Amino acid sequence: MKLDTTGAGSRPRHWMTLAAAMLAAACLEGENPAPTVGSAEPGADFGADPARLRAGSPRLRLGGVSGEGQTDFHDIAGVVVDRAAGVLVVANRGDATLRTFTLDGEWRGTRGGAGGGPRELGELTALFGYRGDSVVVYDDERGGASVWPYTGGDVRRVRMVIPPGDTLQSPRLRGAMDDGRLVWAVPRPDRSVDEIGESHPLQVVIFLTSAEGTGFDPVAETTGVRVFSYPGDAYISGRIPHSPQPFVLSGDSVLLFGSTERPRAERVTGGGMPLAPIEFSVQSVPLTAEDRETALAPIRAEMNRRLPAQLQTRIAATLDVWAFPDSFPPLGGVIAGDDGRIWVTDYRSRMDAVRGEGEVSVWSVYAGPGSPGRDVEFPGGFDLLWADETEAVGVVRDEFDVEHVWIVPLPAGATSPGT
């Protein structure tokens, strides 16, 4: 299960929120290849650090560019692997479809699709396994969840309704417990107003409902993205570039949650009882003046091209005093493995991931509280989405930005918890 940043699979586009806000303010003024099955031997020598373990070469590669094929992927929102059922489900956000394959890559069927019908989706943004026979997805456009059995059949819609009189709005699905309860998160109303150059984090409430979306059982809170909202200037508001993100991950009977600005995962039981947190050995990387200018450049370019001169001047003056963080968030990705272990990567490495099998992506795996992390090298640009004791599944984008789903074997040293 993957860290949900604004929807699963999101990549850093921090300036886009502000760019969209500024434009809104101005308005007020080839082929599809067969699955490739390769060696399952771990230890591919694409890394240079002997202290790190190395994942094997992909045993399965899915991906194509035909424009029609079932392995033509665009903006993958998540994957679910169910070994007992022998299925791999890929959530393709680009056309709002769920594509089911065998674990050897044979296509079994495609369901969903963009639209408003009973078996269609508006915007597919998250995917989770559900009770061993289905997947549950979140539709950001409709604001609800739906349960899709592996074998087809009826689709069950679930809409979470906040209790009358409560000020919380727009809950998002974040996972499912083994007893069928659904995990949701929702930001508290933001009533803070910043001074010029300041910012503040949103507060996020995590709660459980029944499988039908009824009930409201808050179990935890954390902080969310850092936002800015200036007094007397409705044109300037949005999210701070390189902002930390909240994360919520569901295990069989335990919830993990936190913010990527802190290198740890808090834990609670499904009944809300606190458990020992998991600490990660991940360091923050300083944010330089060059990083600041890189984040501001697209905002300034869009502003200069689209906005009236008077508004440009006001926004430019605000950008000059923007209070960027001193460092990047420590965490860039957090994954809850099917075997109960937690995988993390640091923010800077994920942001700067280099594509190509000759390069390296590093993820660290933790067995639980007090256990040391083990660093595992994957091919460059490997965006980890799922893992268990023996294999990992992720997305790799080639030089043409075509997405491929890879299944790679994990090295033996990464399969022994606590080692």
Secondary structure, DSSP 8 states (H G I E B T S, - for coil): -B-BSSSBT----THHHHHHHHHHHHHH-------EE-------S----TTSEE----SEEE---SSSSTT-BSSEEEEEEETTTTEEEEEETTTTEEEEEETT--EEEEEE-BSSSTT-BS-EEEEEEETTTEEEEEETTTTEEEEEETT----EEE-----TT------EEEEE-TTS-EEEEEE--------TT--EEEEEEEEEE-TTS---EEEEEEEEEEEEEETTEEEEEEE-TT---EEEEE-SSEEEEEETTSSEEEEEETT--EEEEEE------B--HHHHHHHHHHHHHHHHHHS-HHHHHHHHHHHHT----SB--SEEEEEE-TTS-EEEEEHHHHHT---EEEEEEEEEEE-STT---EEEEEEET-EEEEE-SSEEEEEEE-TT--EEEEEEE--GGGSSTT-
